[in-house]
Amino acid sequence: MILTDNKEKQRSLDLAEDSRESEWRFASLIGEMFNGSFRWDLVHPFPKQNLEDTKRGDLFLEKLEHCLKEHIDPDEVDRASEIPDSAIKALADIGCFGMKIPEEYGGLGFSQTNYNRAIALVASHCASTAVLLSAHQSIGVPQPLKLFGTEEQKRKYLPRLAKGEISAFALTELEVGSDPARMETIATPTDDGQYYLLNGEKLWCTNGPIADLLIVMAKTPPVTVHGREKTQITAFIVEATSPGFEVVHRCSFMGLHGISNGILRFNDVKVAKDNIIGKPGMGLKIALVTLNTGRLTLPAASTAVNKLCLKWSRLWGKSRHQWGLPIGEHQAIGDKLAEIAANTFATDSVTRLASAYVDAGCTDVRLEAAVAKYFCTEVAWDVIDTAVQIRGGRGYESSDSLRQRGELPFPLERTMRDMRINRIIEGTSEIMRLFIAREAMDKHFQRIMPLLNTRLPLGDRIKLGIKALGYYAIWYPKQWLILPIPARTRYLSKRNKRHLSFINKTTKKLSRRLFHAMVRYQQKLEKQQLILFRFVEIGTDLFAMSVCLSRAERLMADNPDDETPQALADYFCRKAEGRIKRAFTELGKPQGKIVGKISKSILEEEIKWLEEGIIGS
């Protein structure tokens, strides 16, 4: 049994390694940080959307705002658990389903920045509608088709999708979440080799029950490489009208009541081999590459929620009086308002930077996109929780109830339900931290892990060891050498310049401690998830600090008389420095053993006495 489990685990790890992007074509700000180099030049000066692209986005957002207000009542969508067909048609008429599709195929061909601006606007009005549009083109058929499809496939499908046919992405199964090696949906080639027969079920497929076209991931026959069998996962374009396709169940959730999400079944669904995107076996890689930019809609939507919370908290902080003063003027609430504002500034800055990186095309964004998703969704949950606390009982009360009794109907309760999923979809925060840790340590893995590979001949390992020793003999001493940041900053305050120096110094400390952990744990480091999580949290905060400082300087350069960006950056960096110092302290006191002991006791029902005195199903 243990042997079987080990083989299963190795198969999953091999599939994950084969599917990830193995090369770094461009520099990564976060990747460099984990390697001990603070590349201020990669974030400074803060990128600015060009005027022509900004104007194009502004014109569309005007139409979009009018369309949303005219056709979508978010409270009614929440009550009825449905986005009206008339609203979907209105969105299609102004091009919402083709925002990311190139103009030559009938789409709007938006930049990532304008696309995220549009998704943020939709999310600020109706989260379910934002998910409909995002699932359709961020991870649905258009994006992988644009990146990996043939010209024939693009001309066949993209115009249909741009006009409003809905697409979905089908990967997750009942027993398959972050471990695709366990996938049970099978695509079997027909005898003539021209078709595949799809069989299996997919779970939690957003847009699936109403989709016209789907990307379906399925196992195709394995191949043998160097004497080892390799699992093949392949991406297919599937028409929802195909015989054998069935919507088994529409799921309902805590929030996002208007989304169409369900279980899909494939019973001998016949799919032409020409409907394979990329090549057989490329499915998981296509999914991962697609998610690099697809994940960026979540930071955009989360930032929109933060902005809503800031607005509602501001209005309530001014209008609600207690003990002779507006509650916002009491320090206890004033601190919460400041925290919401600083966090909103941080998530907005991170989202803008990541979008600009995609548009520039000269930065490897796999880490930046993952960190943006992880950081912004985690921060947004803190922000909505803080906003509900400021609003008190009215924050917990539904907007319908507030409206019926004549109060301001801020929909905090609905917003909280709707946005909770952001820390789960497109990679849970836990999976994101593991993904970030793996990618951040890639340069070390490339040098160290082959030395531990017993399948390599001893002579090859000795040569690699000598090469690695030569590299680290130079690299490691550099991690103790703190050099000044070469790029000058003109507008940052003294306090914010000190934050910049903290980032520069702490980047070296992060890389040293990470290297020490790799040497100590070697191949067992993957099991030390709590330690890896602390490293990721430190790197994430360092990244967010640098982005905030760079944007603060950009805003000060544009308007030197407005010092609020300095204050927002300073407040965020003060809080982040505190979190970083605590995380380093926790690294020195690993809790893996006690966590393992308690969790094992729970699973073996030794602590079942703690569950006494309840009624539960």
C-alpha positions in Angstrom: 0.0 0.0 0.0 2.8 2.4 0.9 4.6 1.5 -2.2 1.5 2.2 -4.3 1.0 5.5 -2.6 4.7 6.5 -3.3 4.3 5.6 -6.9 1.1 7.7 -7.1 2.9 10.6 -5.5 5.8 10.3 -7.8 3.5 10.2 -10.8 1.8 13.3 -9.6 5.1 15.1 -9.0 6.5 14.1 -12.4 3.3 15.3 -14.1 3.5 18.7 -12.3 7.2 19.1 -13.2 6.7 18.2 -16.8 3.8 20.6 -17.1 5.3 23.7 -15.6 7.2 26.3 -17.6 10.9 25.2 -17.3 12.6 28.3 -18.7 12.7 31.9 -17.6 12.7 34.1 -20.8 12.6 37.3 -18.9 13.5 38.6 -15.4 11.0 38.4 -12.6 11.0 40.9 -9.7 9.8 38.3 -7.2 12.1 35.6 -8.6 15.1 37.9 -8.2 14.0 38.8 -4.7 14.0 35.1 -3.7 17.4 34.8 -5.3 18.8 37.7 -3.2 18.6 40.5 -5.6 16.3 43.5 -5.2 15.8 44.7 -8.8 14.2 48.1 -8.2 14.6 48.8 -11.9 12.0 46.2 -12.6 9.3 48.1 -10.8 10.6 51.7 -11.0 9.5 53.9 -12.5 6.0 52.6 -12.1 4.5 51.8 -15.5 1.8 54.2 -16.8 -1.0 53.2 -19.3 -0.5 55.2 -22.5 -3.0 57.9 -23.3 -4.5 56.2 -26.4 -5.1 52.9 -24.6 -6.5 54.8 -21.6 -8.9 56.7 -23.8 -10.1 53.6 -25.5 -10.7 52.0 -22.1 -12.5 55.0 -20.8 -14.9 55.1 -23.8 -15.8 51.4 -23.3 -16.2 51.7 -19.5 -18.8 54.5 -20.1 -20.9 52.1 -22.3 -20.3 49.2 -19.9 -21.5 51.2 -16.8 -24.6 52.3 -18.6 -25.3 48.7 -19.7 -24.8 47.3 -16.2 -27.1 49.9 -14.6 -29.7 49.5 -17.3 -29.9 45.7 -17.4 -28.6 44.2 -14.2 -30.0 44.6 -10.7 -27.4 42.8 -8.5 -29.8 42.2 -5.6 -32.3 40.6 -8.0 -29.6 38.4 -9.4 -28.8 37.3 -5.9 -32.4 36.6 -5.1 -33.3 34.9 -8.4 -30.0 33.0 -8.7 -29.9 34.0 -12.4 -28.4 36.6 -14.7 -31.3 37.5 -17.1 -30.8 36.5 -20.7 -31.6 40.1 -21.7 -28.6 41.2 -19.7 -26.3 38.7 -21.3 -27.5 39.8 -24.7 -26.9 43.5 -23.8 -23.4 42.7 -22.6 -22.7 40.7 -25.8 -24.0 43.6 -28.0 -21.3 46.0 -26.6 -18.6 43.4 -27.0 -18.1 42.1 -23.5 -17.6 38.5 -24.6 -14.8 39.5 -26.9 -12.8 41.9 -24.8 -9.7 39.6 -24.9 -10.2 38.3 -28.5 -8.1 40.1 -31.2 -10.0 42.5 -33.5 -9.1 40.4 -36.6 -11.4 37.6 -35.1 -14.3 40.0 -34.2 -13.2 40.9 -30.7 -12.2 44.2 -29.0 -8.6 43.2 -28.6 -8.2 44.9 -25.3 -4.9 45.3 -23.4 -4.7 43.4 -20.1 -5.0 46.7 -18.3 -8.3 47.7 -20.0 -9.7 44.2 -19.6 -9.0 44.3 -15.9 -10.5 47.7 -15.6 -13.6 46.4 -17.2 -13.8 43.3 -15.0 -13.3 45.5 -11.9 -16.2 47.7 -13.0 -18.4 44.7 -13.5 -17.3 43.2 -10.2 -18.1 46.4 -8.3 -21.7 46.2 -9.6 -22.4 42.4 -9.8 -19.9 39.7 -8.9 -21.8 37.0 -10.6 -21.7 38.8 -13.9 -18.0 39.4 -13.5 -17.5 35.6 -13.0 -19.6 34.9 -16.1 -17.3 37.1 -18.2 -14.1 36.1 -16.6 -14.7 32.3 -16.8 -15.7 32.8 -20.4 -12.5 34.5 -21.6 -9.8 34.5 -18.9 -9.7 30.7 -18.6 -12.4 29.6 -21.1 -11.9 28.8 -24.7 -10.7 32.2 -26.0 -7.4 32.5 -24.0 -5.9 29.0 -24.6 -7.1 29.2 -28.2 -5.4 32.5 -28.7 -2.2 31.3 -27.2 -2.0 27.7 -28.5 -4.7 27.3 -31.2 -4.1 26.8 -34.9 -5.2 29.5 -37.3 -8.0 27.3 -38.5 -9.3 26.8 -35.0 -9.1 30.6 -34.3 -11.1 31.5 -37.4 -13.6 28.8 -36.6 -14.3 29.6 -33.0 -13.1 33.0 -31.9 -15.7 35.0 -34.0 -18.5 32.9 -32.4 -17.2 33.6 -28.9 -16.7 37.3 -29.6 -20.4 37.6 -30.6 -21.6 36.1 -27.3 -21.5 32.3 -27.4 -20.4 31.3 -23.9 -17.4 29.2 -23.1 -16.2 27.2 -20.0 -13.2 25.4 -18.7 -13.6 21.8 -17.5 -10.7 20.5 -15.4 -11.8 19.7 -11.8 -13.4 16.4 -10.9 -14.8 14.8 -7.8 -11.4 13.5 -6.7 -9.3 15.9 -8.7 -8.4 19.4 -7.6 -4.8 20.3 -7.5 -3.6 16.8 -8.4 -4.5 16.3 -12.1 -2.6 12.9 -12.2 -5.7 11.4 -10.6 -8.0 12.6 -13.5 -10.5 10.0 -14.5 -12.0 11.6 -17.6 -10.6 9.6 -20.5 -10.3 10.4 -24.2 -9.9 7.2 -26.2 -8.8 7.4 -29.9 -11.1 5.8 -32.4 -9.8 3.0 -34.6 -9.3 5.4 -37.6 -7.4 7.9 -35.4 -9.6 10.8 -36.5 -11.7 11.1 -33.4 -11.6 10.7 -29.6 -14.4 9.4 -27.4 -14.7 11.4 -24.2 -16.0 9.7 -21.0 -16.1 11.1 -17.5 -17.5 13.8 -15.2 -16.3 17.3 -14.4 -17.2 19.1 -11.2 -17.7 22.9 -10.5 -17.5 23.9 -14.1 -18.3 27.6 -14.1 -20.5 28.5 -17.1 -20.7 24.8 -17.9 -24.5 24.4 -17.8 -25.0 27.3 -20.2 -21.9 27.0 -22.3 -21.8 26.6 -26.1 -18.2 25.6 -26.2 -15.9 24.1 -23.6 -12.3 23.4 -23.0 -12.2 19.9 -21.6 -9.1 18.3 -20.0 -8.9 14.5 -20.4 -6.4 11.7 -20.2 -5.2 10.4 -23.5 -3.1 7.2 -23.9 0.2 7.4 -22.0 3.6 7.5 -23.7 6.9 6.0 -22.8 9.9 8.3 -22.4 13.3 6.9 -21.4 11.7 3.7 -20.3 9.1 5.5 -18.0 5.4 5.8 -18.7 4.2 9.4 -18.7 0.7 10.5 -18.1 -0.8 12.5 -21.0 -3.5 15.2 -20.3 -4.9 16.8 -23.4 -7.0 19.9 -24.0 -10.1 19.5 -26.3 -12.6 22.0 -27.7 -16.0 20.4 -27.2 -19.3 21.6 -28.6 -22.1 21.5 -26.0 -24.5 20.3 -28.7 -22.4 17.1 -29.1 -24.4 13.8 -28.5 -23.5 12.4 -25.1 -22.9 15.7 -23.4 -25.0 16.1 -20.3 -25.5 18.7 -17.5 -26.1 16.5 -14.5 -26.5 19.1 -11.8 -26.3 22.9 -11.2 -24.5 23.7 -8.0 -25.5 26.4 -5.6 -23.2 28.3 -3.3 -22.8 30.6 -0.3 -22.4 33.5 -2.7 -22.3 34.2 -6.4 -25.9 33.0 -6.7 -26.2 34.2 -10.3 -23.4 32.0 -11.7 -24.1 28.9 -13.7 -21.8 26.2 -12.3 -22.4 22.5 -12.3 -21.5 18.9 -12.9 -21.0 17.9 -16.5 -21.0 14.3 -17.9 -19.5 13.0 -21.1 -20.8 9.7 -22.4 -18.9 8.7 -25.5 -18.8 12.3 -26.7 -17.2 12.2 -30.1 -14.5 14.9 -30.6 -12.4 15.4 -33.8 -8.7 15.2 -33.3 -8.6 18.6 -35.0 -10.3 20.0 -31.8 -7.1 19.3 -29.8 -5.5 22.5 -28.7 -1.8 22.3 -29.0 -0.6 18.7 -29.0 -1.6 15.6 -27.1 -0.2 15.7 -23.6 0.0 19.5 -23.5 -3.2 20.0 -21.7 -2.0 20.8 -18.2 0.8 23.1 -19.5 -1.8 25.0 -21.5 -4.0 25.3 -18.4 -1.0 26.6 -16.3 0.1 29.1 -18.9 -3.5 30.3 -19.4 -3.9 30.8 -15.7 -0.8 33.1 -15.6 -2.9 35.9 -17.0 -6.3 34.4 -16.2 -5.6 34.7 -12.5 -5.3 38.5 -12.9 -9.0 39.0 -13.0 -9.2 38.0 -9.4 -6.9 40.8 -8.2 -8.9 43.2 -10.3 -12.2 42.1 -8.8 -10.8 42.0 -5.3 -9.5 45.5 -5.7 -12.9 46.6 -6.8 -14.4 45.1 -3.6 -11.7 47.0 -1.6 -12.7 50.3 -3.3 -16.4 49.6 -2.5 -15.5 49.0 1.1 -13.5 52.2 1.3 -16.4 54.2 -0.1 -19.0 52.6 2.1 -16.8 52.9 5.2 -16.0 56.6 4.4 -19.7 57.4 4.0 -20.6 55.6 7.2 -17.7 57.0 9.1 -18.8 60.5 8.3 -22.6 60.1 8.8 -22.7 57.9 11.9 -22.2 59.9 15.2 -21.3 58.4 18.6 -20.3 60.3 21.7 -20.5 63.6 20.0 -18.3 62.8 17.0 -18.5 61.0 13.6 -17.3 57.5 14.3 -14.5 58.0 11.7 -12.9 60.6 13.9 -12.5 58.1 16.8 -9.1 56.6 16.7 -10.4 53.0 16.9 -12.4 53.4 13.7 -9.9 55.8 12.1 -7.2 53.1 12.3 -9.6 50.7 10.5 -10.3 53.3 7.8 -6.6 53.9 7.3 -6.0 50.2 7.0 -8.7 49.8 4.4 -7.3 52.7 2.4 -3.7 51.5 2.5 -4.7 47.9 1.6 -6.7 49.2 -1.3 -3.8 51.3 -2.5 -1.6 48.1 -2.3 -3.9 45.8 -4.2 -4.7 48.4 -6.8 -0.9 49.0 -7.3 -0.1 45.3 -7.5 -3.0 44.7 -10.0 -1.9 47.7 -12.2 1.7 46.5 -12.2 0.9 42.9 -13.1 -1.4 44.1 -15.9 1.3 46.4 -17.2 3.8 43.5 -17.2 1.5 41.5 -19.4 0.9 44.3 -21.8 4.7 45.1 -22.1 5.5 41.4 -22.8 9.0 41.7 -21.5 8.6 40.2 -18.0 7.9 36.6 -16.9 4.6 37.0 -15.1 4.0 33.5 -13.7 5.2 34.5 -10.3 3.8 38.0 -10.3 0.4 36.8 -11.4 0.4 34.1 -8.7 1.5 36.5 -6.0 -1.1 39.1 -7.2 -3.8 36.5 -7.0 -2.7 35.3 -3.5 -2.0 38.7 -2.1 -5.0 40.6 -3.4 -7.6 37.9 -2.5 -6.2 37.5 1.0 -6.1 41.3 1.6 -9.6 41.7 0.2 -11.0 39.3 2.7 -9.4 41.3 5.6 -10.8 44.5 4.0 -14.4 43.2 3.8 -14.3 41.9 7.3 -13.0 45.2 8.6 -15.8 47.1 6.6 -18.5 44.9 8.1 -17.0 45.5 11.6 -17.1 49.3 11.0 -20.7 49.1 9.9 -21.7 46.9 12.9 -25.1 45.3 12.8 -25.9 47.0 9.6 -23.0 45.3 7.9 -24.4 41.9 8.8 -27.9 42.9 7.7 -29.0 42.3 4.1 -29.3 45.2 1.7 -33.0 44.2 1.1 -33.8 44.5 4.8 -31.9 47.8 5.1 -33.8 49.2 2.1 -37.2 48.1 3.4 -36.7 50.0 6.6 -35.3 53.1 5.0 -31.6 52.7 5.7 -28.7 53.1 3.3 -28.6 49.7 1.6 -24.9 49.1 1.4 -24.7 45.4 0.3 -21.8 44.4 2.5 -23.5 41.1 3.5 -23.9 40.1 -0.2 -20.4 41.3 -1.1 -18.9 39.3 1.7 -20.6 36.1 0.5 -19.7 36.8 -3.1 -16.1 37.4 -2.6 -15.2 34.6 -0.2 -14.6 32.3 -3.1 -11.7 34.4 -4.4 -9.3 32.7 -1.9 -10.3 29.3 -3.3 -10.9 29.5 -7.1 -8.1 29.3 -9.7 -5.8 28.0 -7.0 -6.5 28.1 -3.2 -4.3 30.3 -1.2 -2.5 27.2 0.1 -1.8 25.9 -3.4 -0.8 29.4 -4.5 1.9 29.5 -1.7 3.2 26.1 -2.8 3.3 27.1 -6.4 5.0 30.4 -5.6 7.6 28.6 -3.4 8.4 26.1 -6.2 8.8 28.8 -8.8 10.7 31.1 -6.5 13.2 28.4 -5.7 13.6 27.2 -9.3 17.1 28.5 -9.8 18.3 26.7 -6.7 16.4 23.5 -7.7 18.1 23.5 -11.1 21.5 23.4 -9.4 20.8 21.3 -6.3 18.1 18.7 -7.1 20.1 16.9 -9.8 22.8 16.2 -7.2 20.2 14.3 -5.2 18.9 12.3 -8.2 20.3 8.8 -7.7 19.2 7.9 -11.2 22.0 10.1 -12.6 25.4 8.5 -13.0 27.8 9.3 -10.2 30.2 11.0 -12.6 27.5 13.3 -13.9 26.5 14.2 -10.3 30.2 15.0 -9.4 30.5 17.3 -12.4 27.2 19.1 -11.4 28.4 19.3 -7.8 31.6 21.0 -8.8 29.7 23.4 -11.0 27.2 24.2 -8.2 30.0 24.6 -5.6 31.6 27.2 -7.9 28.3 29.1 -8.3 27.5 29.2 -4.5 31.1 30.1 -3.6 30.4 33.4 -5.3 26.6 33.7 -4.7 26.5 33.0 -1.0 29.0 35.7 0.2 27.0 38.2 -1.9 24.0 37.6 0.3 25.8 39.2 3.2 26.8 42.2 1.2 24.3 45.0 1.3 24.8 47.4 -1.6 22.9 50.7 -2.0 20.0 50.7 -4.6 21.4 52.1 -7.8 18.2 53.8 -9.0 17.6 57.2 -7.4 14.2 58.2 -6.0 13.3 61.9 -6.2 9.9 62.1 -4.5 9.8 59.5 -1.8 9.9 60.8 1.8 12.7 59.9 4.2 10.5 57.4 5.9 9.6 55.7 2.6 13.3 55.7 1.5 14.0 53.8 4.7 11.3 51.3 3.8 13.1 50.9 0.4 16.3 50.2 2.3 14.5 47.7 4.5 13.4 45.8 1.3 16.9 45.8 -0.1 18.4 44.4 3.2 15.6 41.9 3.9 15.7 40.5 0.4 19.3 39.3 1.2 18.1 37.8 4.5 15.2 36.0 2.8 17.5 34.4 0.2 20.0 33.3 2.9 17.3 31.8 5.1 15.7 30.0 2.1 19.1 28.6 1.1 19.8 27.4 4.6 16.4 25.6 4.7 17.1 23.9 1.3 20.5 22.7 2.6 18.9 21.5 5.9 15.8 19.7 4.5 16.9 18.9 1.0 14.3 16.7 -0.7 12.2 16.8 2.5 11.7 20.6 2.1 8.5 20.0 0.1 6.9 18.5 3.3 7.8 21.5 5.3 4.8 23.5 4.1 4.5 25.8 7.1 8.2 26.9 6.5 7.6 27.4 2.8 4.4 29.4 3.6 6.4 31.8 5.8 9.0 32.3 3.0 6.2 33.1 0.6 4.5 35.5 3.0 7.8 37.4 3.4 8.5 37.5 -0.3 4.9 38.6 -1.0 5.0 41.5 1.5 8.4 42.6 0.2 7.0 42.6 -3.4 3.9 44.6 -2.4 6.0 47.1 -0.4 8.2 47.8 -3.4 5.2 48.2 -5.7 3.5 50.6 -3.3 6.7 52.7 -3.0 7.2 52.8 -6.7 3.6 53.9 -7.4 3.7 56.4 -4.6 6.6 58.1 -6.3 4.9 57.9 -9.7 1.8 59.7 -8.3 3.9 62.2 -6.5 5.8 63.0 -9.7 2.4 63.6 -11.5 1.1 65.7 -8.6 3.7 66.8 -6.1 1.2 68.7 -4.0 -0.7 65.6 -3.0 1.2 63.7 -0.3 -1.5 61.1 0.4 0.3 58.5 -1.7 3.3 58.9 0.6 1.1 58.3 3.6 -0.7 55.3 2.2 2.6 53.7 1.1 4.2 54.4 4.5 1.2 53.0 6.5 1.1 49.8 4.3 4.9 49.3 4.6 4.9 49.8 8.4 2.3 47.0 8.7 4.1 44.8 6.2 7.4 45.2 8.1 5.8 44.0 11.2 4.4 40.9 9.5 7.8 40.2 7.9 9.6 40.4 11.3 7.0 38.0 12.8 7.4 35.6 10.0 11.1 35.4 10.4 10.6 34.8 14.1 8.3 31.9 13.3 10.9 30.5 10.9 13.2 30.1 13.9 10.5 28.2 15.8 9.1 25.6 13.4 5.8 24.2 14.5 5.6 21.3 12.1 6.0 18.6 14.8 3.3 19.9 17.1 1.0 20.5 14.2 1.5 17.0 12.9 0.9 15.5 16.4 -2.3 17.4 16.9 -3.7 16.8 13.4 -2.9 13.1 13.6 -4.7 12.9 16.9 -7.7 14.6 15.3 -7.8 12.3 12.3 -7.4 9.2 14.6 -10.3 10.5 16.7 -8.2 10.9 19.9 -9.6 14.4 20.4 -13.2 13.5 19.6 -14.1 14.6 23.1 -13.8 18.2 22.0 -16.8 17.6 19.7 -19.2 16.7 22.6 -22.3 18.7 23.3 -23.3 19.6 19.7 -25.9 18.5 17.2 -24.3 17.9 13.8 -25.1 16.0 10.7 
